Amino acid sequence: LRGTNNLVFPNSRSKVEFYADQLRRRCEQEGMPNEFWAHHGSLSREIREEAETALKAGETAATAICTNTLELGIDIGSIRSVVQIGPPPSVASLRQRLGRSGRRGETAILRCLAIEQKLSVQSPFSDRIREGLVQTIAMVRLLLQQWVEPPRKDALHASTLVQQILSVIAQRGGATAAELWSTLNRNGVFEQISASQLSELIRELGKRDHVMQESSGSLLPGTLGEKLINDFDFYSAFTSGEEFRLIAEGRVLGSLPIERPLTPGQRVIFAGRRWRVLDVDTKAKVITVAADRGGSPPAFDGTGGRVHDRVRQEMKQVLSESEPISFLDEVGAYLLEEAREFFREAELDKKSVVADGNSTLLLGWRGDWTNDALSLLLTAHGLQTSNEGIVLRVSSGEIKRINEQLSEIAIGPTPTVADLKLKSEHVIREKWDWALPDGLRLLSFASSHLDFLAAQDSAADLVERA
């Protein structure tokens, strides 16, 4: 990348720092001026602006190693190429990132780097199927087909509604509940929120002293509401993907972003090991874990983003084919052939259940909205289950019992968030979730992160192919 302007997207802030440091050291070792800059939301404004200025000035070459802070919105001048390390968060994100390149009559260039491990007899399922590489291939193919993830139209977006309620009250110097309903719900902006849910939310904001009601019925900012509204951070509706610290036996292991539902008893992969979750403290952003004997973890940890059903189906298609992929280099083609050979020998086009040591892997070729819902439902039925990306790992229970529970889910009534037996404090994901009443918080989380109907369909398919 030396000599031109580029954007490099790893999938976390920690990896941004790692690659920026490695590239800076490489420049120093070779006696060359540094051309590589880190850019993410945790850096100070001054440091971020240094990287932006270097890119835009055009006096010397500059490459930013960045998160989605440079995916859109900021004018950074002409970009020669975009580099994606690991699978992108989504096809839509990949399309947006590629759009930063080739803006002035030049060809847009996308380079994708997949990190894979040499296989051994102990290699886990994800490594054998080359999950990271195959997911990247599938996403690039869908990009070329001009497909992107559709929006979730049924999502409640109750977190954003909190901010908008306070915004309308501040803008108008007060507003009644009826005026809020007319402005925010009746016109279709928050059409999934019912009148009773809006009333419940307003009462909760009143209990928290975020709003107060005059004798005339008009709602005004409460004492704490005034402080929130007058803080500059109020005007951002979203957080920048906060990371949770992982702690084991009092020792901080590091931090990672949490995109998927996480409850005690489930498993996570971090720092080359598997860990069992003991506790989740969403206020302190701390996850307490203990070492888990789940076997070797895959190289690909699946934390880049939430994957759609269509992407996983395309992954299966990639593995089912024998034709070469035109945009792979020689090493990529070799690794894909390894994955295709494993797919054929293990008969994964037909099998849905794979034994893996003391665990059972369920392979439904579904996305994370489906897999998360099914994982939580199985956990609620007494089977400790974790979504590991392409597979669900069931850490307890015989295959017969797993099939019985899958059948029960498949033929039963449509599950609800109440069936998951989740604690509301474990589902705080968006900026204003903490201000929601417990019931609405759970419903809002489920509407944005889970697909119960698809989970039932996946359960039925897994039983049929078992």
MARVOVEX-359909 format. One record per residue (C-alpha): y negated, x, z negated. Coordinates in nm, 4 decimals. Example, Ala and Ser with C-alpha at 12.3 -4.5 7.8 and 13.67 -1.06 7.14 Angstrom:
<rs>
R         y         x         z
R    0.4500    1.2300   -0.7800
R    0.1060    1.3670   -0.7140
</rs>
This chain:
<rs>
R         y         x         z
R    0.0000    0.0000    0.0000
R   -0.2338    0.2991   -0.0248
R   -0.5331    0.2914    0.2067
R   -0.5655   -0.0887    0.2376
R   -0.6593   -0.3878    0.0209
R   -0.3648   -0.5886   -0.1128
R   -0.2581   -0.8327   -0.3820
R    0.0647   -0.7775   -0.5767
R    0.2122   -1.0694   -0.7732
R    0.4760   -0.9971   -1.0391
R    0.5769   -1.2986   -1.2484
R    0.4183   -1.2218   -1.5861
R    0.1227   -1.0483   -1.7450
R    0.3481   -0.7868   -1.9044
R    0.4876   -0.6952   -1.5614
R    0.1346   -0.6774   -1.4211
R    0.0552   -0.4145   -1.6838
R    0.3825   -0.2296   -1.6199
R    0.3331   -0.1958   -1.2431
R   -0.0395   -0.1198   -1.2680
R    0.0397    0.1602   -1.5143
R    0.3212    0.3018   -1.3007
R    0.1051    0.3037   -0.9874
R   -0.1910    0.4616   -1.1663
R    0.0379    0.7367   -1.2992
R    0.1760    0.7926   -0.9487
R   -0.1784    0.8411   -0.8182
R   -0.2540    1.0922   -1.0962
R    0.0700    1.2838   -1.0360
R   -0.0094    1.3190   -0.6660
R   -0.3736    1.4124   -0.7271
R   -0.5106    1.1030   -0.5538
R   -0.7823    0.8613   -0.6663
R   -0.6489    0.5450   -0.8298
R   -0.6480    0.2410   -0.6006
R   -0.4535    0.0028   -0.8268
R   -0.6068   -0.2461   -1.0707
R   -0.4607   -0.4925   -1.3203
R   -0.5947   -0.8492   -1.3180
R   -0.4806   -1.1330   -1.5491
R   -0.6269   -1.3913   -1.7852
R   -0.5841   -1.1874   -2.1043
R   -0.8084   -0.9064   -1.9806
R   -1.1795   -0.9099   -2.0609
R   -1.4174   -1.0494   -1.8038
R   -1.5640   -0.7029   -1.7425
R   -1.2247   -0.5499   -1.6605
R   -1.1334   -0.8388   -1.4289
R   -1.4665   -0.8068   -1.2489
R   -1.4064   -0.4347   -1.1926
R   -1.0927   -0.5218   -0.9956
R   -1.2685   -0.8021   -0.8053
R   -1.5610   -0.5752   -0.7160
R   -1.3281   -0.2987   -0.5959
R   -1.1513   -0.5465   -0.3666
R   -1.4675   -0.7063   -0.2331
R   -1.6832   -0.3958   -0.1912
R   -1.4696   -0.2519    0.0869
R   -1.5996    0.1016    0.0265
R   -1.2598    0.2314   -0.0818
R   -0.9118    0.0806   -0.0676
R   -0.8056   -0.1317   -0.3650
R   -0.4909   -0.3193   -0.4619
R   -0.4822   -0.5699   -0.7486
R   -0.1639   -0.6206   -0.9485
R   -0.2275   -0.9748   -1.0661
R   -0.1091   -1.3104   -1.1965
R   -0.2199   -1.6383   -1.0391
R   -0.5781   -1.5548   -1.1483
R   -0.6274   -1.4202   -0.7939
R   -0.4125   -1.6830   -0.6243
R   -0.7112   -1.8997   -0.5397
R   -1.0817   -1.9592   -0.5927
R   -1.2264   -1.6078   -0.6257
R   -1.3864   -1.4399   -0.3214
R   -1.2249   -1.0976   -0.2935
R   -1.2914   -1.0198    0.0711
R   -1.0346   -0.9183    0.3305
R   -0.6763   -0.8685    0.2117
R   -0.4302   -0.6791    0.4283
R   -0.1060   -0.7999    0.2671
R    0.0417   -0.9958   -0.0222
R    0.3348   -0.8585   -0.2203
R    0.5638   -1.0833   -0.4258
R    0.7868   -0.9120   -0.6834
R    1.0768   -1.1415   -0.7656
R    1.0884   -1.5073   -0.6587
R    0.7477   -1.6802   -0.6580
R    0.6823   -1.9620   -0.9076
R    0.7088   -2.2168   -0.6254
R    0.6923   -2.2507   -0.2486
R    0.3461   -2.4033   -0.2869
R    0.2328   -2.0982   -0.4827
R    0.3812   -1.8640   -0.2220
R    0.1937   -2.0497    0.0514
R   -0.1311   -2.0261   -0.1451
R   -0.0821   -1.6530   -0.2064
R   -0.0002   -1.5786    0.1557
R   -0.3209   -1.7633    0.2495
R   -0.5253   -1.4829    0.0899
R   -0.4074   -1.2459    0.3650
R   -0.5013   -1.2381    0.7330
R   -0.8244   -1.4368    0.7045
R   -1.0374   -1.2491    0.9584
R   -0.8292   -1.2664    1.2716
R   -0.5590   -1.0380    1.1326
R   -0.1933   -1.1259    1.0916
R   -0.1016   -1.2448    0.7418
R    0.1571   -1.0121    0.5886
R    0.3972   -1.1060    0.3086
R    0.6222   -0.8463    0.1458
R    0.8885   -0.9700   -0.0958
R    1.0642   -0.7329   -0.3338
R    1.3888   -0.8379   -0.5014
R    1.5200   -0.6415   -0.7993
R    1.9001   -0.6436   -0.8100
R    2.1619   -0.4557   -1.0099
R    2.4633   -0.2614   -0.8876
R    2.7694   -0.4777   -0.9461
R    3.0541   -0.3952   -1.1836
R    3.3506   -0.5840   -1.3266
R    3.1264   -0.6937   -1.6158
R    2.8457   -0.8249   -1.3928
R    2.7383   -1.1786   -1.4877
R    2.7517   -1.4745   -1.2512
R    2.3799   -1.4656   -1.1677
R    2.3989   -1.1021   -1.0569
R    2.7120   -1.1613   -0.8480
R    2.5464   -1.4445   -0.6617
R    2.2251   -1.2387   -0.6290
R    2.0236   -1.5274   -0.7661
R    1.6796   -1.3646   -0.7462
R    1.7274   -1.2453   -0.3884
R    1.8804   -1.5725   -0.2669
R    1.6065   -1.7786   -0.4333
R    1.3410   -1.5661   -0.2612
R    1.5145   -1.6087    0.0757
R    1.5373   -1.9860    0.0240
R    1.1683   -2.0108   -0.0674
R    1.0585   -1.8070    0.2349
R    1.2733   -2.0234    0.4647
R    1.1218   -2.3405    0.3194
R    0.7756   -2.1890    0.3640
R    0.8540   -2.1284    0.7307
R    0.9686   -2.4917    0.7527
R    0.6270   -2.5909    0.6109
R    0.7845   -2.7619    0.3089
R    0.6183   -2.7504   -0.0330
R    0.7026   -2.9162   -0.3638
R    0.5732   -3.2756   -0.3852
R    0.3621   -3.3766   -0.6867
R    0.5249   -3.5622   -0.9762
R    0.3479   -3.8950   -0.9333
R    0.4990   -4.0524   -1.2462
R    0.3690   -3.7858   -1.4839
R    0.1485   -3.9238   -1.7641
R   -0.0801   -3.6178   -1.7968
R   -0.1679   -3.7341   -2.1471
R   -0.2917   -3.3876   -2.2437
R   -0.5613   -3.3985   -1.9767
R   -0.6446   -3.7556   -2.0804
R   -0.7492   -3.6270   -2.4245
R   -1.0073   -3.4006   -2.2638
R   -1.1297   -3.6763   -2.0333
R   -1.1743   -3.9256   -2.3185
R   -1.3942   -3.6771   -2.5043
R   -1.5768   -3.5903   -2.1806
R   -1.6673   -3.9512   -2.1009
R   -1.7851   -4.0114   -2.4597
R   -2.0002   -3.6973   -2.4490
R   -2.1395   -3.7694   -2.1030
R   -2.2445   -4.1260   -2.1853
R   -2.3501   -4.0688   -2.5445
R   -2.0713   -4.3043   -2.6534
R   -1.8213   -4.5401   -2.4900
R   -1.6091   -4.8353   -2.5955
R   -1.2318   -4.8447   -2.5577
R   -1.2753   -5.0994   -2.2791
R   -1.5134   -4.8675   -2.0941
R   -1.2687   -4.5794   -2.1282
R   -0.9894   -4.7988   -1.9916
R   -1.2025   -4.9057   -1.6966
R   -1.3142   -4.5508   -1.6172
R   -0.9922   -4.3587   -1.6708
R   -0.7026   -4.6000   -1.6245
R   -0.7876   -4.9062   -1.4225
R   -0.9077   -4.7031   -1.1224
R   -0.5756   -4.5234   -1.0967
R   -0.6600   -4.1780   -1.2347
R   -0.4282   -4.2177   -1.5357
R   -0.2474   -4.5268   -1.4095
R    0.0796   -4.4332   -1.5832
R   -0.0855   -4.4717   -1.9251
R   -0.0684   -4.8277   -2.0626
R   -0.3462   -5.0012   -2.2568
R   -0.1409   -4.9833   -2.5771
R   -0.0825   -4.6090   -2.5285
R   -0.4547   -4.5528   -2.4745
R   -0.5321   -4.7454   -2.7934
R   -0.2720   -4.5419   -2.9839
R   -0.4263   -4.2197   -2.8541
R   -0.7788   -4.3252   -2.9543
R   -0.6554   -4.4091   -3.3052
R   -0.4912   -4.0653   -3.3284
R   -0.8148   -3.8971   -3.2206
R   -0.9925   -4.0991   -3.4886
R   -0.7470   -3.9807   -3.7561
R   -0.8117   -3.6227   -3.6493
R   -1.1908   -3.6731   -3.6670
R   -1.2271   -3.6073   -3.2960
R   -1.3866   -3.9490   -3.2438
R   -1.5509   -4.2027   -3.4713
R   -1.6368   -4.5688   -3.4126
R   -1.9716   -4.7351   -3.4747
R   -1.9951   -5.0891   -3.6068
R   -2.0808   -5.1974   -3.2515
R   -1.7412   -5.0697   -3.1334
R   -1.8797   -4.7705   -2.9460
R   -1.6848   -4.4459   -2.9851
R   -1.8765   -4.1259   -3.0632
R   -1.7621   -3.7652   -3.1117
R   -1.6391   -3.6985   -3.4650
R   -1.7248   -3.3831   -3.6571
R   -1.4325   -3.1885   -3.5108
R   -1.4845   -3.3550   -3.1742
R   -1.8413   -3.2189   -3.1612
R   -1.7117   -2.8673   -3.2208
R   -1.4561   -2.9035   -2.9442
R   -1.7045   -3.0405   -2.6922
R   -1.9606   -2.7697   -2.7649
R   -1.7090   -2.4877   -2.7172
R   -1.7137   -2.3348   -2.3661
R   -1.3322   -2.3470   -2.3591
R   -1.3483   -2.7278   -2.3610
R   -1.4340   -2.7382   -1.9889
R   -1.1036   -2.5895   -1.8824
R   -0.8319   -2.8543   -1.8654
R   -0.5467   -2.6070   -1.8600
R   -0.4223   -2.3029   -2.0474
R   -0.3360   -1.9789   -1.8696
R    0.0357   -1.9768   -1.9462
R    0.0400   -1.8582   -2.3049
R    0.3302   -1.6402   -2.4058
R    0.5485   -1.6772   -2.7146
R    0.6420   -1.3821   -2.9350
R    1.0144   -1.3331   -2.9917
R    1.1115   -1.2184   -3.3416
R    1.4594   -1.1129   -3.4570
R    1.5208   -1.0195   -3.8213
R    1.1495   -0.9700   -3.8760
R    1.1091   -0.7381   -3.5746
R    0.8897   -0.8380   -3.2800
R    1.0897   -0.7994   -2.9601
R    0.8023   -0.8769   -2.7258
R    0.6610   -1.1871   -2.5604
R    0.7437   -1.4113   -2.2671
R    0.6099   -1.7319   -2.1115
R    0.8019   -2.0496   -2.1927
R    0.8219   -2.2945   -1.9046
R    1.1412   -2.4764   -1.9985
R    1.2204   -2.6953   -2.2988
R    1.3377   -2.4800   -2.5858
R    1.5048   -2.6050   -2.9025
R    1.6991   -2.4367   -3.1854
R    2.0537   -2.3560   -3.0814
R    1.9714   -2.2859   -2.7187
R    1.9876   -1.9397   -2.5610
R    1.7272   -1.7166   -2.3994
R    1.7541   -1.3894   -2.2091
R    1.5142   -1.1130   -2.3060
R    1.5013   -0.7319   -2.3067
R    1.8455   -0.7044   -2.1492
R    2.0198   -0.9190   -2.4128
R    2.1054   -1.2792   -2.4884
R    1.9509   -1.4426   -2.7946
R    2.0195   -1.7682   -2.9773
R    1.7072   -1.9610   -3.0781
R    1.6804   -2.0261   -3.4524
R    1.3314   -2.1755   -3.4701
R    1.0355   -2.2545   -3.2446
R    0.6841   -2.2470   -3.3962
R    0.4521   -2.3814   -3.1283
R    0.1389   -2.3431   -3.3418
R    0.1947   -1.9730   -3.4085
R    0.3558   -1.9251   -3.0627
R    0.6607   -1.7647   -3.2250
R    1.0300   -1.8012   -3.1422
R    1.2758   -1.6738   -3.4033
R    1.6042   -1.5601   -3.2509
R    1.9343   -1.3946   -3.3417
R    2.1593   -1.1817   -3.1233
R    2.4100   -1.3900   -2.9293
R    2.7499   -1.2783   -2.8073
R    2.7118   -1.4417   -2.4708
R    2.8176   -1.1482   -2.2588
R    2.5998   -0.9383   -2.0320
R    2.2748   -1.1065   -1.9310
R    2.1772   -1.1290   -1.5626
R    1.9081   -0.9035   -1.4205
R    1.7244   -1.2140   -1.3008
R    1.5975   -1.4053   -1.6040
R    1.4627   -1.7057   -1.4107
R    1.1267   -1.7133   -1.5930
R    0.9119   -1.7026   -1.2807
R    0.8541   -2.0780   -1.2537
R    1.0122   -2.4225   -1.2342
R    1.2410   -2.4520   -0.9339
R    1.2695   -2.7736   -0.7305
R    1.6017   -2.9375   -0.6325
R    1.5245   -2.8651   -0.2670
R    1.5015   -2.4910   -0.3328
R    1.8412   -2.4766   -0.5039
R    1.9954   -2.6794   -0.2229
R    1.8495   -2.4314    0.0257
R    1.9996   -2.1488   -0.1836
R    2.3430   -2.3060   -0.1434
R    2.2792   -2.3351    0.2309
R    2.1827   -1.9658    0.2521
R    2.5059   -1.8677    0.0769
R    2.7191   -2.1037    0.2893
R    2.6043   -1.9500    0.6173
R    2.7276   -1.6331    0.7847
R    2.4329   -1.5669    1.0178
R    2.1994   -1.2754    0.9299
R    1.8526   -1.3479    0.7890
R    1.5976   -1.2052    1.0297
R    1.3347   -1.1039    0.7727
R    1.5692   -0.9036    0.5448
R    1.5786   -0.5261    0.5540
R    1.9081   -0.3372    0.5670
R    1.9591   -0.3264    0.1896
R    1.8662   -0.6925    0.1503
R    2.1174   -0.7876    0.4204
R    2.3893   -0.5892    0.2426
R    2.3167   -0.7513   -0.0929
R    2.3156   -1.0981    0.0633
R    2.6544   -1.0313    0.2193
R    2.7856   -0.9341   -0.1268
R    2.6615   -1.2685   -0.2594
R    2.8091   -1.4627    0.0342
R    3.1456   -1.2937   -0.0130
R    3.1475   -1.3880   -0.3822
R    3.0454   -1.7451   -0.2904
R    3.3380   -1.7722   -0.0458
R    3.6010   -1.6077   -0.2672
R    3.5050   -1.8162   -0.5715
R    3.5002   -2.1334   -0.3548
R    3.1616   -2.2269   -0.4965
R    3.0976   -2.4723   -0.2143
R    3.3603   -2.6938   -0.3854
R    3.3701   -2.5842   -0.7507
R    3.1233   -2.7053   -1.0098
R    3.2772   -2.5505   -1.3235
R    3.3199   -2.1766   -1.3773
R    3.4677   -2.0118   -1.6873
R    3.2586   -1.7229   -1.8196
R    3.4088   -1.5644   -2.1303
R    3.3689   -1.8080   -2.4189
R    3.1203   -2.0173   -2.2199
R    3.1479   -2.2660   -1.9371
R    2.9053   -2.2561   -1.6436
R    2.8098   -2.5801   -1.4666
R    2.6964   -2.5283   -1.1089
R    2.5176   -2.8356   -0.9774
R    2.2684   -2.6713   -0.7355
R    1.9862   -2.8670   -0.8957
R    1.6280   -2.7849   -0.9894
R    1.4854   -2.7285   -1.3342
R    1.3589   -3.0853   -1.3900
R    1.7184   -3.2011   -1.3428
R    1.8869   -2.9108   -1.5206
R    1.6531   -2.9249   -1.8208
R    1.7188   -3.2966   -1.8664
R    2.0957   -3.2554   -1.8388
R    2.0922   -2.9490   -2.0667
R    1.9053   -3.1374   -2.3388
R    2.1298   -3.4427   -2.3027
R    2.4458   -3.2326   -2.3420
R    2.2921   -3.0544   -2.6419
R    2.2109   -3.3928   -2.7975
R    2.5793   -3.4841   -2.7441
R    2.6843   -3.1821   -2.9512
R    2.7384   -2.9283   -2.6719
R    2.5064   -2.6289   -2.7023
R    2.3736   -2.6006   -2.3476
R    2.1056   -2.3811   -2.1922
R    1.9471   -2.3928   -1.8496
R    1.9920   -2.0447   -1.7015
R    1.8476   -2.1264   -1.3618
R    2.1178   -2.1755   -1.1041
R    2.3719   -2.2708   -1.3738
R    2.3893   -2.4535   -1.7047
R    2.5669   -2.2505   -1.9714
R    2.7659   -2.4554   -2.2242
R    2.8330   -2.2269   -2.5202
R    3.0596   -2.4650   -2.7102
R    3.3291   -2.7195   -2.6249
R    3.6447   -2.7317   -2.4152
R    3.6166   -2.8225   -2.0471
R    3.7851   -3.1561   -2.1175
R    3.5191   -3.2483   -2.3727
R    3.2408   -3.1294   -2.1414
R    3.3729   -3.3571   -1.8660
R    3.3953   -3.6475   -2.1100
R    3.0308   -3.6045   -2.2089
R    2.9227   -3.5648   -1.8463
R    3.1070   -3.8868   -1.7588
R    2.9407   -4.0674   -2.0476
R    2.5975   -3.9551   -1.9271
R    2.6782   -4.0425   -1.5660
R    2.7957   -4.4009   -1.6247
R    2.5745   -4.4865   -1.9211
R    2.2295   -4.6473   -1.9172
R    1.9395   -4.4374   -1.7899
R    1.8632   -4.1860   -2.0667
R    1.5261   -4.1821   -2.2406
R    1.3405   -3.9109   -2.4264
R    1.4623   -4.0673   -2.7539
R    1.8192   -3.9756   -2.6548
R    1.7277   -3.6076   -2.6629
R    1.6601   -3.6048   -3.0393
R    1.3726   -3.3628   -2.9859
R    1.1065   -3.2843   -3.2429
R    0.7633   -3.3542   -3.1021
R    0.6316   -3.0152   -3.2155
R    0.8873   -2.8457   -2.9879
R    0.7393   -2.9957   -2.6708
R    0.3789   -2.8781   -2.6976
R    0.3245   -2.7211   -2.3560
R   -0.0174   -2.8253   -2.2283
R   -0.3611   -2.7516   -2.3667
R   -0.4265   -3.0774   -2.5535
R   -0.0697   -3.1759   -2.6416
R   -0.1361   -3.0943   -3.0077
R   -0.3837   -3.3850   -3.0258
R   -0.1360   -3.6478   -2.9012
R    0.0539   -3.8893   -3.1267
R    0.4198   -3.7881   -3.1524
R    0.5631   -4.0662   -2.9365
R    0.3135   -4.0208   -2.6532
R    0.3561   -3.6424   -2.6670
R    0.7314   -3.6769   -2.6117
R    0.6858   -3.9296   -2.3311
R    0.4234   -3.7149   -2.1600
R    0.6462   -3.4080   -2.1838
R    0.9442   -3.5929   -2.0387
R    0.7388   -3.7375   -1.7533
R    0.6205   -3.3895   -1.6503
R    0.9263   -3.1744   -1.7227
R    1.2409   -3.3894   -1.6963
R    1.4183   -3.6063   -1.4389
R    1.6686   -3.8340   -1.6134
R    1.7870   -4.0188   -1.3027
R    1.8625   -3.6921   -1.1247
R    2.0385   -3.5666   -1.4389
R    2.2689   -3.8696   -1.4312
R    2.3368   -3.8112   -1.0630
R    2.4074   -3.4429   -1.1282
R    2.6449   -3.5308   -1.4152
R    2.8393   -3.7636   -1.1867
R    2.8564   -3.4977   -0.9143
R    2.9765   -3.2314   -1.1601
R    3.2569   -3.4584   -1.2828
R    3.3601   -3.5445   -0.9277
R    3.3807   -3.1755   -0.8254
R    3.5335   -3.0481   -1.1530
</rs>
